[in-house]
Amino acid sequence: MALYSPFPNYIWNLSVAIAMESGGQIGEIVDMCQPIIDAAAGGGDAGTPAFMRQWSNYGDKLIALAAEDEAAGHGFSASNKLERASLYLLVAERMQGHGAPGRKETYAKALDAFAKSAKLGQINRERVEIPLETGTMAALYTRATGPGPHPVVVYCNGLDSCKELLYWSRLPEALARRGISTLCVDQPGSGEVLRLQDLPVDPHSENWAGKAVDWLETQPDVDPKRIGMTGISLGGHFAPRAVAYEPRFASGACWGANHNWREVQDKRLKREGENPVPHYWAHVMWAFGATDMDEFLAKSEAMNLNGHMGGVKVPFLVTHGANDRQISVDYAHDCYDQLVNSPRRELKIFTAREGGVEHVGADNMAFGRDYIADWFADTLGGRAA
C-alpha cells in the first residue's frame, strides 16, 4: 500500500491523498493536478499559488454546476457537487501560507458551499457552537441512528485539519451506524476557531474538551455516562491528554499517536521527517499565536504527554501507521506503554497487510476508520454488527 504520488514532493501528494480519501472524484483530481505538475518541482513551499488557482477554479465550476441542479429542482445532485467543491476549496486553502492572497475568501466560500450542501442534501450533520472561556468552538454534530439516548464521541483536529475534513473521514458515518453520535470540533488553533477568532492552540486539551462535554450533557439524545474522545494526527496529543484530565470521558482513542510533539519540532529543525503543510513554520507560529520561533518553541513545550498518561483510567486505543513519515511509530509505543492505569489498553499498528501505513492512513483510511468505530462500539455500548 503506497501513497498516490502524482507530484515530486510529499506535501503536495499528501493534499491529493486527503482529497481522495475525503470523497473527491479521481477524474477531477487528475484534471486539477496535471497542469501543475511542474509547479511542484521546487519543493513543498514553491508553487502553492498555482495549486490554489487550479483547485479553487474547479471548486467554482462545481458551485456553478450545483446552481444549475438546484434551479432544476435536483437538490441531492447539487449537494453532491457542493460537497466536492467545498473539499477542493479547503484543500486549496490549506496549501497556502498564513495571510496568502485569496486565502480568507476561499475559506469563506468553502464554508458556504459546505453549509448549503448539508441543507440541500439533508445530510446528517448540524453545525453548533460551544461556549469556551474565550470565544466559541464551532462543531458538527452527527446523530446516531435509532432510539436514544446514545453514546457520543468528541472528535478533534490535528494541526492543519478542520471539522469538515473530520466529517469527510467518514468516522461519524461509521459511528452513527453503530448507534454512536459524533461531535467533530474545530478546537482552538484549528479550523474556524483559528481563522475567524484567532484563538491559538491550547496544549491543555481538557480545557476545551471539557466544554464539549458540558454541551453534550445538555443534549437530550446523549447518554452522559458514555462519552468518548478521539483525535487525528496532532489530535493524538489532544485526545489522550483530555481523557487523562477530564474524568467524564468513558473511553478514548487516537488516530495516530503524537506522544511528544515538542520533540518532533526539534527533529524537523534538523529536517528529519516530512512536514504536513507547506510554509510549515509560519503555520505553526500562527496556530500557536507566536510571533517568532523562540516563542513558538516555548509555547510548544507543553506538547509532550510524558508523565501524563497515568491519568487515563478508562479504556484507550492507540493506532498508528507502520510507515508514518511524519510521526515516528515509536511514539505509539511510548503512549501505549505509559497507559498503566487503563483497564483496557490496546495498540494497533497498521501494516502493509491491511493498509493505512502512512500518517493517519493517508494511503487508506478505511481500516483506521473501522477499527476506531468498532473500538467505541465495544467500549461505549454501541453495536458492531
Short mmCIF file of the C-alpha atoms (twelve columns), coordinates in Angstrom:
data_MODEL
# 
_entry.id   MODEL 
# 
loop_
_atom_site.group_PDB 
_atom_site.id 
_atom_site.type_symbol 
_atom_site.label_atom_id 
_atom_site.label_alt_id 
_atom_site.label_comp_id 
_atom_site.label_asym_id 
_atom_site.label_seq_id 
_atom_site.Cartn_x 
_atom_site.Cartn_y 
_atom_site.Cartn_z 
_atom_site.pdbx_PDB_model_num 
ATOM 1   C CA . MET A 1   0.000   0.000  0.000   1 
ATOM 2   C CA . ALA A 2   1.542   3.300  -1.073  1 
ATOM 3   C CA . LEU A 3   0.609   6.961  -1.133  1 
ATOM 4   C CA . TYR A 4   -0.618  8.018  -4.579  1 
ATOM 5   C CA . SER A 5   2.167   10.341 -5.745  1 
ATOM 6   C CA . PRO A 6   1.493   12.429 -8.858  1 
ATOM 7   C CA . PHE A 7   3.803   15.198 -7.599  1 
ATOM 8   C CA . PRO A 8   7.553   15.137 -6.872  1 
ATOM 9   C CA . ASN A 9   7.151   16.046 -3.174  1 
ATOM 10  C CA . TYR A 10  5.374   14.582 -0.147  1 
ATOM 11  C CA . ILE A 11  3.436   17.656 0.966   1 
ATOM 12  C CA . TRP A 12  1.584   18.089 -2.328  1 
ATOM 13  C CA . ASN A 13  0.920   14.356 -2.575  1 
ATOM 14  C CA . LEU A 14  -0.487  14.367 0.959   1 
ATOM 15  C CA . SER A 15  -3.027  17.005 -0.097  1 
ATOM 16  C CA . VAL A 16  -4.054  14.844 -3.051  1 
ATOM 17  C CA . ALA A 17  -4.428  11.845 -0.725  1 
ATOM 18  C CA . ILE A 18  -6.566  13.899 1.660   1 
ATOM 19  C CA . ALA A 19  -8.844  14.875 -1.234  1 
ATOM 20  C CA . MET A 20  -9.106  11.280 -2.466  1 
ATOM 21  C CA . GLU A 21  -9.879  9.895  0.997   1 
ATOM 22  C CA . SER A 22  -12.400 12.687 1.672   1 
ATOM 23  C CA . GLY A 23  -14.706 11.985 -1.253  1 
ATOM 24  C CA . GLY A 24  -13.004 13.625 -4.225  1 
ATOM 25  C CA . GLN A 25  -13.509 12.163 -7.685  1 
ATOM 26  C CA . ILE A 26  -10.301 10.713 -9.142  1 
ATOM 27  C CA . GLY A 27  -11.001 12.122 -12.605 1 
ATOM 28  C CA . GLU A 28  -11.481 15.615 -11.201 1 
ATOM 29  C CA . ILE A 29  -8.319  15.294 -9.124  1 
ATOM 30  C CA . VAL A 30  -6.304  14.244 -12.166 1 
ATOM 31  C CA . ASP A 31  -7.695  17.203 -14.109 1 
ATOM 32  C CA . MET A 32  -6.653  19.589 -11.335 1 
ATOM 33  C CA . CYS A 33  -3.195  18.113 -10.809 1 
ATOM 34  C CA . GLN A 34  -1.980  17.524 -14.359 1 
ATOM 35  C CA . PRO A 35  -1.465  21.188 -15.316 1 
ATOM 36  C CA . ILE A 36  0.535   21.983 -12.161 1 
ATOM 37  C CA . ILE A 37  2.943   19.032 -12.044 1 
ATOM 38  C CA . ASP A 38  5.870   21.273 -12.945 1 
ATOM 39  C CA . ALA A 39  4.868   23.874 -10.317 1 
ATOM 40  C CA . ALA A 40  5.642   21.365 -7.557  1 
ATOM 41  C CA . ALA A 41  9.181   20.683 -8.715  1 
ATOM 42  C CA . GLY A 42  10.665  23.372 -6.479  1 
ATOM 43  C CA . GLY A 43  9.600   21.656 -3.247  1 
ATOM 44  C CA . GLY A 44  6.634   21.768 -0.895  1 
ATOM 45  C CA . ASP A 45  6.568   25.541 -0.415  1 
ATOM 46  C CA . ALA A 46  7.073   26.555 -4.041  1 
ATOM 47  C CA . GLY A 47  4.208   26.962 -6.483  1 
ATOM 48  C CA . THR A 48  1.363   26.874 -3.950  1 
ATOM 49  C CA . PRO A 49  -0.405  29.875 -5.592  1 
ATOM 50  C CA . ALA A 50  -0.689  27.738 -8.750  1 
ATOM 51  C CA . PHE A 51  -2.228  24.966 -6.646  1 
ATOM 52  C CA . MET A 52  -4.726  27.460 -5.212  1 
ATOM 53  C CA . ARG A 53  -5.759  28.734 -8.647  1 
ATOM 54  C CA . GLN A 54  -6.204  25.279 -10.148 1 
ATOM 55  C CA . TRP A 55  -8.162  23.740 -7.273  1 
ATOM 56  C CA . SER A 56  -10.259 26.782 -6.426  1 
ATOM 57  C CA . ASN A 57  -11.211 27.222 -10.094 1 
ATOM 58  C CA . TYR A 58  -12.520 23.667 -10.108 1 
ATOM 59  C CA . GLY A 59  -14.427 24.364 -6.922  1 
ATOM 60  C CA . ASP A 60  -16.010 27.400 -8.584  1 
ATOM 61  C CA . LYS A 61  -17.010 25.280 -11.570 1 
ATOM 62  C CA . LEU A 62  -18.737 22.751 -9.321  1 
ATOM 63  C CA . ILE A 63  -20.570 25.529 -7.476  1 
ATOM 64  C CA . ALA A 64  -21.885 26.796 -10.810 1 
ATOM 65  C CA . LEU A 65  -22.958 23.301 -11.872 1 
ATOM 66  C CA . ALA A 66  -24.655 22.799 -8.497  1 
ATOM 67  C CA . ALA A 67  -26.630 26.000 -9.051  1 
ATOM 68  C CA . GLU A 68  -27.939 24.536 -12.324 1 
ATOM 69  C CA . ASP A 69  -29.011 21.376 -10.493 1 
ATOM 70  C CA . GLU A 70  -30.723 23.398 -7.792  1 
ATOM 71  C CA . ALA A 71  -32.583 25.511 -10.359 1 
ATOM 72  C CA . ALA A 72  -33.858 22.288 -11.934 1 
ATOM 73  C CA . GLY A 73  -35.102 21.065 -8.546  1 
ATOM 74  C CA . HIS A 74  -32.341 18.453 -8.190  1 
ATOM 75  C CA . GLY A 75  -31.162 19.252 -4.671  1 
ATOM 76  C CA . PHE A 76  -29.403 15.955 -3.990  1 
ATOM 77  C CA . SER A 77  -27.266 16.278 -7.127  1 
ATOM 78  C CA . ALA A 78  -26.493 19.881 -6.228  1 
ATOM 79  C CA . SER A 79  -25.425 18.747 -2.754  1 
ATOM 80  C CA . ASN A 80  -23.020 16.169 -4.168  1 
ATOM 81  C CA . LYS A 81  -21.280 18.816 -6.268  1 
ATOM 82  C CA . LEU A 82  -21.177 21.308 -3.397  1 
ATOM 83  C CA . GLU A 83  -19.547 18.705 -1.128  1 
ATOM 84  C CA . ARG A 84  -16.704 18.266 -3.616  1 
ATOM 85  C CA . ALA A 85  -16.489 21.997 -4.263  1 
ATOM 86  C CA . SER A 86  -16.073 22.635 -0.543  1 
ATOM 87  C CA . LEU A 87  -13.474 19.876 -0.293  1 
ATOM 88  C CA . TYR A 88  -11.373 21.190 -3.185  1 
ATOM 89  C CA . LEU A 89  -11.563 24.757 -1.853  1 
ATOM 90  C CA . LEU A 90  -10.497 23.662 1.635   1 
ATOM 91  C CA . VAL A 91  -7.579  21.640 0.236   1 
ATOM 92  C CA . ALA A 92  -6.526  24.672 -1.837  1 
ATOM 93  C CA . GLU A 93  -6.780  26.953 1.209   1 
ATOM 94  C CA . ARG A 94  -4.855  24.517 3.415   1 
ATOM 95  C CA . MET A 95  -1.899  24.617 0.999   1 
ATOM 96  C CA . GLN A 96  -1.376  28.375 1.310   1 
ATOM 97  C CA . GLY A 97  0.808   30.276 3.739   1 
ATOM 98  C CA . HIS A 98  -0.743  32.368 6.514   1 
ATOM 99  C CA . GLY A 99  -2.004  35.635 5.026   1 
ATOM 100 C CA . ALA A 100 -1.668  34.474 1.417   1 
ATOM 101 C CA . PRO A 101 -3.815  36.455 -1.065  1 
ATOM 102 C CA . GLY A 102 -7.268  34.935 -1.513  1 
ATOM 103 C CA . ARG A 103 -6.974  32.521 1.402   1 
ATOM 104 C CA . LYS A 104 -9.716  34.120 3.541   1 
ATOM 105 C CA . GLU A 105 -12.102 34.390 0.602   1 
ATOM 106 C CA . THR A 106 -11.504 30.775 -0.419  1 
ATOM 107 C CA . TYR A 107 -12.192 29.573 3.123   1 
ATOM 108 C CA . ALA A 108 -15.426 31.572 3.338   1 
ATOM 109 C CA . LYS A 109 -16.604 30.166 0.001   1 
ATOM 110 C CA . ALA A 110 -15.814 26.619 1.177   1 
ATOM 111 C CA . LEU A 111 -17.833 27.035 4.375   1 
ATOM 112 C CA . ASP A 112 -20.760 28.450 2.416   1 
ATOM 113 C CA . ALA A 113 -20.770 25.523 -0.024  1 
ATOM 114 C CA . PHE A 114 -20.494 23.041 2.848   1 
ATOM 115 C CA . ALA A 115 -23.467 24.562 4.695   1 
ATOM 116 C CA . LYS A 116 -25.594 24.744 1.567   1 
ATOM 117 C CA . SER A 117 -24.762 21.133 0.714   1 
ATOM 118 C CA . ALA A 118 -25.960 19.932 4.130   1 
ATOM 119 C CA . LYS A 119 -29.282 21.687 3.649   1 
ATOM 120 C CA . LEU A 120 -29.901 20.582 0.055   1 
ATOM 121 C CA . GLY A 121 -28.705 17.028 0.690   1 
ATOM 122 C CA . GLN A 122 -30.468 16.624 4.041   1 
ATOM 123 C CA . ILE A 123 -27.131 15.415 5.413   1 
ATOM 124 C CA . ASN A 124 -26.910 14.129 8.979   1 
ATOM 125 C CA . ARG A 125 -24.772 16.918 10.396  1 
ATOM 126 C CA . GLU A 126 -25.663 20.061 12.289  1 
ATOM 127 C CA . ARG A 127 -23.339 22.996 12.842  1 
ATOM 128 C CA . VAL A 128 -23.285 24.021 16.513  1 
ATOM 129 C CA . GLU A 129 -21.280 26.475 18.592  1 
ATOM 130 C CA . ILE A 130 -19.929 25.543 22.027  1 
ATOM 131 C CA . PRO A 131 -19.021 28.286 24.508  1 
ATOM 132 C CA . LEU A 132 -15.376 28.465 25.598  1 
ATOM 133 C CA . GLU A 133 -13.771 30.617 28.274  1 
ATOM 134 C CA . THR A 134 -12.967 32.972 25.399  1 
ATOM 135 C CA . GLY A 135 -14.978 32.755 22.183  1 
ATOM 136 C CA . THR A 136 -16.773 29.689 20.895  1 
ATOM 137 C CA . MET A 137 -15.843 26.321 19.384  1 
ATOM 138 C CA . ALA A 138 -17.540 25.535 16.087  1 
ATOM 139 C CA . ALA A 139 -18.540 21.876 15.716  1 
ATOM 140 C CA . LEU A 140 -20.506 19.436 13.547  1 
ATOM 141 C CA . TYR A 141 -22.953 17.135 15.308  1 
ATOM 142 C CA . THR A 142 -23.824 13.842 13.591  1 
ATOM 143 C CA . ARG A 143 -26.606 11.923 15.322  1 
ATOM 144 C CA . ALA A 144 -26.689 8.171  15.784  1 
ATOM 145 C CA . THR A 145 -29.431 6.178  14.137  1 
ATOM 146 C CA . GLY A 146 -32.160 4.539  16.220  1 
ATOM 147 C CA . PRO A 147 -33.736 5.435  19.580  1 
ATOM 148 C CA . GLY A 148 -31.570 7.118  22.224  1 
ATOM 149 C CA . PRO A 149 -30.105 8.290  24.445  1 
ATOM 150 C CA . HIS A 150 -26.898 7.459  22.607  1 
ATOM 151 C CA . PRO A 151 -23.212 7.317  23.368  1 
ATOM 152 C CA . VAL A 152 -21.208 10.052 21.637  1 
ATOM 153 C CA . VAL A 153 -17.580 10.628 20.626  1 
ATOM 154 C CA . VAL A 154 -15.828 14.016 20.635  1 
ATOM 155 C CA . TYR A 155 -13.544 14.034 17.564  1 
ATOM 156 C CA . CYS A 156 -10.836 16.707 17.293  1 
ATOM 157 C CA . ASN A 157 -8.492  18.039 14.633  1 
ATOM 158 C CA . GLY A 158 -4.792  17.717 14.139  1 
ATOM 159 C CA . LEU A 159 -2.514  20.666 13.398  1 
ATOM 160 C CA . ASP A 160 -3.867  21.528 9.967   1 
ATOM 161 C CA . SER A 161 -7.223  19.784 9.555   1 
ATOM 162 C CA . CYS A 162 -10.726 21.143 10.100  1 
ATOM 163 C CA . LYS A 163 -14.077 19.803 11.260  1 
ATOM 164 C CA . GLU A 164 -15.194 19.369 7.640   1 
ATOM 165 C CA . LEU A 165 -12.278 17.007 6.962   1 
ATOM 166 C CA . LEU A 166 -13.124 15.162 10.186  1 
ATOM 167 C CA . TYR A 167 -16.649 14.671 8.863   1 
ATOM 168 C CA . TRP A 168 -15.329 13.531 5.466   1 
ATOM 169 C CA . SER A 169 -13.085 10.939 7.131   1 
ATOM 170 C CA . ARG A 170 -16.436 9.110  7.430   1 
ATOM 171 C CA . LEU A 171 -15.771 8.158  11.050  1 
ATOM 172 C CA . PRO A 172 -19.008 9.981  12.051  1 
ATOM 173 C CA . GLU A 173 -20.895 7.901  9.485   1 
ATOM 174 C CA . ALA A 174 -19.271 4.687  10.738  1 
ATOM 175 C CA . LEU A 175 -20.099 5.563  14.347  1 
ATOM 176 C CA . ALA A 176 -23.703 6.520  13.508  1 
ATOM 177 C CA . ARG A 177 -24.246 3.052  12.013  1 
ATOM 178 C CA . ARG A 178 -23.036 1.641  15.318  1 
ATOM 179 C CA . GLY A 179 -25.510 3.715  17.343  1 
ATOM 180 C CA . ILE A 180 -22.973 6.370  18.382  1 
ATOM 181 C CA . SER A 181 -23.195 10.107 17.721  1 
ATOM 182 C CA . THR A 182 -20.143 12.248 16.877  1 
ATOM 183 C CA . LEU A 183 -19.173 15.822 17.673  1 
ATOM 184 C CA . CYS A 184 -16.441 16.994 15.253  1 
ATOM 185 C CA . VAL A 185 -14.802 20.086 16.744  1 
ATOM 186 C CA . ASP A 186 -12.684 22.941 15.438  1 
ATOM 187 C CA . GLN A 187 -10.750 23.279 18.676  1 
ATOM 188 C CA . PRO A 188 -8.538  26.324 19.427  1 
ATOM 189 C CA . GLY A 189 -5.714  26.534 16.895  1 
ATOM 190 C CA . SER A 190 -7.685  24.896 14.069  1 
ATOM 191 C CA . GLY A 191 -10.440 25.466 11.537  1 
ATOM 192 C CA . GLU A 192 -12.886 28.292 12.165  1 
ATOM 193 C CA . VAL A 193 -11.666 28.950 15.681  1 
ATOM 194 C CA . LEU A 194 -8.187  29.862 14.404  1 
ATOM 195 C CA . ARG A 195 -9.216  31.521 11.138  1 
ATOM 196 C CA . LEU A 196 -12.218 33.530 12.301  1 
ATOM 197 C CA . GLN A 197 -11.491 34.075 16.018  1 
ATOM 198 C CA . ASP A 198 -7.688  33.885 16.085  1 
ATOM 199 C CA . LEU A 199 -7.768  31.565 19.117  1 
ATOM 200 C CA . PRO A 200 -4.462  29.643 19.291  1 
ATOM 201 C CA . VAL A 201 -3.668  26.063 20.315  1 
ATOM 202 C CA . ASP A 202 -4.267  25.181 23.958  1 
ATOM 203 C CA . PRO A 203 -1.987  22.201 24.717  1 
ATOM 204 C CA . HIS A 204 -4.089  21.513 27.828  1 
ATOM 205 C CA . SER A 205 -6.860  19.993 25.750  1 
ATOM 206 C CA . GLU A 206 -9.001  19.123 28.765  1 
ATOM 207 C CA . ASN A 207 -9.912  22.838 28.890  1 
ATOM 208 C CA . TRP A 208 -11.834 22.849 25.613  1 
ATOM 209 C CA . ALA A 209 -12.726 19.137 25.593  1 
ATOM 210 C CA . GLY A 210 -14.425 19.659 28.952  1 
ATOM 211 C CA . LYS A 211 -16.525 22.417 27.385  1 
ATOM 212 C CA . ALA A 212 -17.607 19.945 24.686  1 
ATOM 213 C CA . VAL A 213 -18.692 17.515 27.417  1 
ATOM 214 C CA . ASP A 214 -20.582 20.331 29.178  1 
ATOM 215 C CA . TRP A 215 -22.512 20.975 25.956  1 
ATOM 216 C CA . LEU A 216 -23.180 17.294 25.290  1 
ATOM 217 C CA . GLU A 217 -24.568 16.828 28.785  1 
ATOM 218 C CA . THR A 218 -27.343 19.296 27.896  1 
ATOM 219 C CA . GLN A 219 -28.429 17.314 24.827  1 
ATOM 220 C CA . PRO A 220 -31.464 15.056 25.399  1 
ATOM 221 C CA . ASP A 221 -30.249 12.424 22.905  1 
ATOM 222 C CA . VAL A 222 -26.886 11.923 24.679  1 
ATOM 223 C CA . ASP A 223 -26.080 9.396  27.413  1 
ATOM 224 C CA . PRO A 224 -23.675 11.427 29.584  1 
ATOM 225 C CA . LYS A 225 -22.130 8.273  31.044  1 
ATOM 226 C CA . ARG A 226 -20.998 7.102  27.601  1 
ATOM 227 C CA . ILE A 227 -18.922 9.927  26.114  1 
ATOM 228 C CA . GLY A 228 -15.673 9.093  24.319  1 
ATOM 229 C CA . MET A 229 -12.858 11.162 22.824  1 
ATOM 230 C CA . THR A 230 -10.664 10.712 19.787  1 
ATOM 231 C CA . GLY A 231 -8.405  12.842 17.636  1 
ATOM 232 C CA . ILE A 232 -6.469  12.549 14.397  1 
ATOM 233 C CA . SER A 233 -2.791  13.389 13.818  1 
ATOM 234 C CA . LEU A 234 -1.918  16.087 16.386  1 
ATOM 235 C CA . GLY A 235 -5.219  15.020 17.941  1 
ATOM 236 C CA . GLY A 236 -3.025  12.118 19.095  1 
ATOM 237 C CA . HIS A 237 -1.756  14.584 21.696  1 
ATOM 238 C CA . PHE A 238 -5.074  16.299 22.423  1 
ATOM 239 C CA . ALA A 239 -7.269  13.194 22.852  1 
ATOM 240 C CA . PRO A 240 -5.045  11.249 25.296  1 
ATOM 241 C CA . ARG A 241 -4.353  14.404 27.296  1 
ATOM 242 C CA . ALA A 242 -8.071  15.245 27.512  1 
ATOM 243 C CA . VAL A 243 -9.011  11.727 28.617  1 
ATOM 244 C CA . ALA A 244 -6.263  11.820 31.255  1 
ATOM 245 C CA . TYR A 245 -7.583  15.013 32.845  1 
ATOM 246 C CA . GLU A 246 -11.342 15.020 32.089  1 
ATOM 247 C CA . PRO A 247 -12.895 12.245 34.223  1 
ATOM 248 C CA . ARG A 248 -16.234 12.318 32.406  1 
ATOM 249 C CA . PHE A 249 -14.765 10.563 29.357  1 
ATOM 250 C CA . ALA A 250 -15.593 6.845  29.394  1 
ATOM 251 C CA . SER A 251 -13.280 5.718  26.555  1 
ATOM 252 C CA . GLY A 252 -10.608 7.144  24.284  1 
ATOM 253 C CA . ALA A 253 -8.611  6.532  21.124  1 
ATOM 254 C CA . CYS A 254 -6.072  8.290  18.949  1 
ATOM 255 C CA . TRP A 255 -5.803  8.040  15.172  1 
ATOM 256 C CA . GLY A 256 -2.058  8.439  15.030  1 
ATOM 257 C CA . ALA A 257 -0.002  8.846  18.208  1 
ATOM 258 C CA . ASN A 258 1.614   12.213 18.891  1 
ATOM 259 C CA . HIS A 259 3.157   11.477 22.238  1 
ATOM 260 C CA . ASN A 260 5.978   14.036 22.219  1 
ATOM 261 C CA . TRP A 261 5.216   16.608 19.538  1 
ATOM 262 C CA . ARG A 262 7.649   19.084 21.084  1 
ATOM 263 C CA . GLU A 263 10.473  16.649 20.344  1 
ATOM 264 C CA . VAL A 264 9.181   16.294 16.767  1 
ATOM 265 C CA . GLN A 265 9.818   20.025 16.283  1 
ATOM 266 C CA . ASP A 266 13.470  19.624 17.203  1 
ATOM 267 C CA . LYS A 267 13.719  16.826 14.646  1 
ATOM 268 C CA . ARG A 268 12.035  18.952 11.973  1 
ATOM 269 C CA . LEU A 269 14.515  21.739 12.586  1 
ATOM 270 C CA . LYS A 270 17.142  19.160 11.620  1 
ATOM 271 C CA . ARG A 271 14.999  18.242 8.570   1 
ATOM 272 C CA . GLU A 272 14.082  14.818 9.963   1 
ATOM 273 C CA . GLY A 273 10.669  13.557 8.826   1 
ATOM 274 C CA . GLU A 274 8.115   15.114 6.499   1 
ATOM 275 C CA . ASN A 275 6.113   18.277 7.134   1 
ATOM 276 C CA . PRO A 276 2.299   18.111 6.786   1 
ATOM 277 C CA . VAL A 277 1.757   21.507 5.102   1 
ATOM 278 C CA . PRO A 278 3.738   23.983 3.035   1 
ATOM 279 C CA . HIS A 279 5.125   27.055 4.820   1 
ATOM 280 C CA . TYR A 280 5.271   24.853 7.921   1 
ATOM 281 C CA . TRP A 281 6.999   27.144 10.409  1 
ATOM 282 C CA . ALA A 282 4.751   30.080 9.506   1 
ATOM 283 C CA . HIS A 283 1.751   27.804 10.041  1 
ATOM 284 C CA . VAL A 284 2.774   26.545 13.475  1 
ATOM 285 C CA . MET A 285 3.612   30.062 14.678  1 
ATOM 286 C CA . TRP A 286 0.144   31.186 13.529  1 
ATOM 287 C CA . ALA A 287 -1.570  28.183 15.143  1 
ATOM 288 C CA . PHE A 288 0.224   28.738 18.456  1 
ATOM 289 C CA . GLY A 289 -0.134  32.529 18.457  1 
ATOM 290 C CA . ALA A 290 3.634   33.034 18.382  1 
ATOM 291 C CA . THR A 291 5.475   35.950 16.826  1 
ATOM 292 C CA . ASP A 292 8.787   34.149 16.279  1 
ATOM 293 C CA . MET A 293 10.426  30.737 16.536  1 
ATOM 294 C CA . ASP A 294 11.625  31.196 20.101  1 
ATOM 295 C CA . GLU A 295 8.105   31.979 21.277  1 
ATOM 296 C CA . PHE A 296 6.673   29.039 19.309  1 
ATOM 297 C CA . LEU A 297 9.209   26.609 20.750  1 
ATOM 298 C CA . ALA A 298 8.472   27.888 24.259  1 
ATOM 299 C CA . LYS A 299 4.702   27.553 23.760  1 
ATOM 300 C CA . SER A 300 5.082   24.039 22.337  1 
ATOM 301 C CA . GLU A 301 6.963   22.776 25.410  1 
ATOM 302 C CA . ALA A 302 3.645   21.542 26.848  1 
ATOM 303 C CA . MET A 303 3.021   19.346 23.768  1 
ATOM 304 C CA . ASN A 304 4.524   16.308 25.489  1 
ATOM 305 C CA . LEU A 305 2.498   13.505 27.097  1 
ATOM 306 C CA . ASN A 306 5.319   12.022 29.168  1 
ATOM 307 C CA . GLY A 307 4.183   11.898 32.778  1 
ATOM 308 C CA . HIS A 308 0.501   12.429 31.944  1 
ATOM 309 C CA . MET A 309 -0.801  9.078  30.677  1 
ATOM 310 C CA . GLY A 310 -1.167  7.629  34.163  1 
ATOM 311 C CA . GLY A 311 -4.278  9.764  34.439  1 
ATOM 312 C CA . VAL A 312 -6.088  7.647  31.843  1 
ATOM 313 C CA . LYS A 313 -8.296  5.302  33.888  1 
ATOM 314 C CA . VAL A 314 -10.677 4.193  31.126  1 
ATOM 315 C CA . PRO A 315 -10.248 2.008  28.013  1 
ATOM 316 C CA . PHE A 316 -7.860  3.573  25.493  1 
ATOM 317 C CA . LEU A 317 -6.782  2.614  21.953  1 
ATOM 318 C CA . VAL A 318 -3.580  3.803  20.270  1 
ATOM 319 C CA . THR A 319 -3.334  3.390  16.477  1 
ATOM 320 C CA . HIS A 320 -0.503  4.276  14.112  1 
ATOM 321 C CA . GLY A 321 0.709   3.587  10.598  1 
ATOM 322 C CA . ALA A 322 3.812   1.395  10.400  1 
ATOM 323 C CA . ASN A 323 5.377   3.621  7.724   1 
ATOM 324 C CA . ASP A 324 4.299   7.034  9.039   1 
ATOM 325 C CA . ARG A 325 6.734   9.541  7.513   1 
ATOM 326 C CA . GLN A 326 5.690   12.455 9.746   1 
ATOM 327 C CA . ILE A 327 5.468   10.999 13.257  1 
ATOM 328 C CA . SER A 328 7.608   8.018  14.299  1 
ATOM 329 C CA . VAL A 329 5.795   4.821  15.214  1 
ATOM 330 C CA . ASP A 330 7.951   4.839  18.363  1 
ATOM 331 C CA . TYR A 331 5.590   7.452  19.823  1 
ATOM 332 C CA . ALA A 332 2.701   4.978  19.594  1 
ATOM 333 C CA . HIS A 333 4.660   2.533  21.738  1 
ATOM 334 C CA . ASP A 334 5.500   5.322  24.214  1 
ATOM 335 C CA . CYS A 335 1.842   6.266  24.585  1 
ATOM 336 C CA . TYR A 336 0.685   2.659  24.975  1 
ATOM 337 C CA . ASP A 337 3.442   1.744  27.450  1 
ATOM 338 C CA . GLN A 338 2.504   4.672  29.697  1 
ATOM 339 C CA . LEU A 339 -1.228  3.783  29.863  1 
ATOM 340 C CA . VAL A 340 -0.501  1.867  33.055  1 
ATOM 341 C CA . ASN A 341 -3.829  2.658  34.747  1 
ATOM 342 C CA . SER A 342 -6.113  1.991  31.803  1 
ATOM 343 C CA . PRO A 343 -8.250  -1.095 32.488  1 
ATOM 344 C CA . ARG A 344 -8.245  -1.924 28.778  1 
ATOM 345 C CA . ARG A 345 -5.441  -0.601 26.605  1 
ATOM 346 C CA . GLU A 346 -4.718  -1.610 23.041  1 
ATOM 347 C CA . LEU A 347 -2.038  -0.802 20.464  1 
ATOM 348 C CA . LYS A 348 -2.856  -1.274 16.780  1 
ATOM 349 C CA . ILE A 349 -0.129  -0.722 14.193  1 
ATOM 350 C CA . PHE A 350 -1.453  -0.776 10.628  1 
ATOM 351 C CA . THR A 351 0.877   -2.696 8.308   1 
ATOM 352 C CA . ALA A 352 1.096   -3.382 4.590   1 
ATOM 353 C CA . ARG A 353 -1.153  -6.407 5.110   1 
ATOM 354 C CA . GLU A 354 -4.218  -4.210 5.539   1 
ATOM 355 C CA . GLY A 355 -3.117  -0.704 4.541   1 
ATOM 356 C CA . GLY A 356 -3.230  2.605  6.325   1 
ATOM 357 C CA . VAL A 357 0.541   2.536  6.812   1 
ATOM 358 C CA . GLU A 358 1.058   6.249  6.126   1 
ATOM 359 C CA . HIS A 359 0.351   9.106  8.527   1 
ATOM 360 C CA . VAL A 360 -3.222  8.634  9.887   1 
ATOM 361 C CA . GLY A 361 -3.964  6.292  6.983   1 
ATOM 362 C CA . ALA A 362 -3.478  8.890  4.254   1 
ATOM 363 C CA . ASP A 363 -2.954  5.978  1.858   1 
ATOM 364 C CA . ASN A 364 -6.168  4.261  3.033   1 
ATOM 365 C CA . MET A 365 -8.355  5.496  5.895   1 
ATOM 366 C CA . ALA A 366 -10.799 2.590  5.717   1 
ATOM 367 C CA . PHE A 367 -9.010  0.338  8.194   1 
ATOM 368 C CA . GLY A 368 -8.390  3.006  10.817  1 
ATOM 369 C CA . ARG A 369 -11.966 4.230  10.489  1 
ATOM 370 C CA . ASP A 370 -13.464 0.781  11.028  1 
ATOM 371 C CA . TYR A 371 -11.082 -0.159 13.817  1 
ATOM 372 C CA . ILE A 372 -11.742 3.002  15.820  1 
ATOM 373 C CA . ALA A 373 -15.503 2.797  15.219  1 
ATOM 374 C CA . ASP A 374 -15.534 -0.815 16.451  1 
ATOM 375 C CA . TRP A 375 -13.451 0.187  19.479  1 
ATOM 376 C CA . PHE A 376 -16.035 2.725  20.545  1 
ATOM 377 C CA . ALA A 377 -18.879 0.293  19.807  1 
ATOM 378 C CA . ASP A 378 -17.199 -2.198 22.126  1 
ATOM 379 C CA . THR A 379 -16.280 0.248  24.903  1 
ATOM 380 C CA . LEU A 380 -19.237 2.667  24.847  1 
ATOM 381 C CA . GLY A 381 -22.016 0.122  24.323  1 
ATOM 382 C CA . GLY A 382 -22.739 0.638  20.654  1 
ATOM 383 C CA . ARG A 383 -23.341 -2.124 18.139  1 
ATOM 384 C CA . ALA A 384 -20.631 -3.544 15.903  1 
ATOM 385 C CA . ALA A 385 -22.867 -5.687 13.689  1 
# 
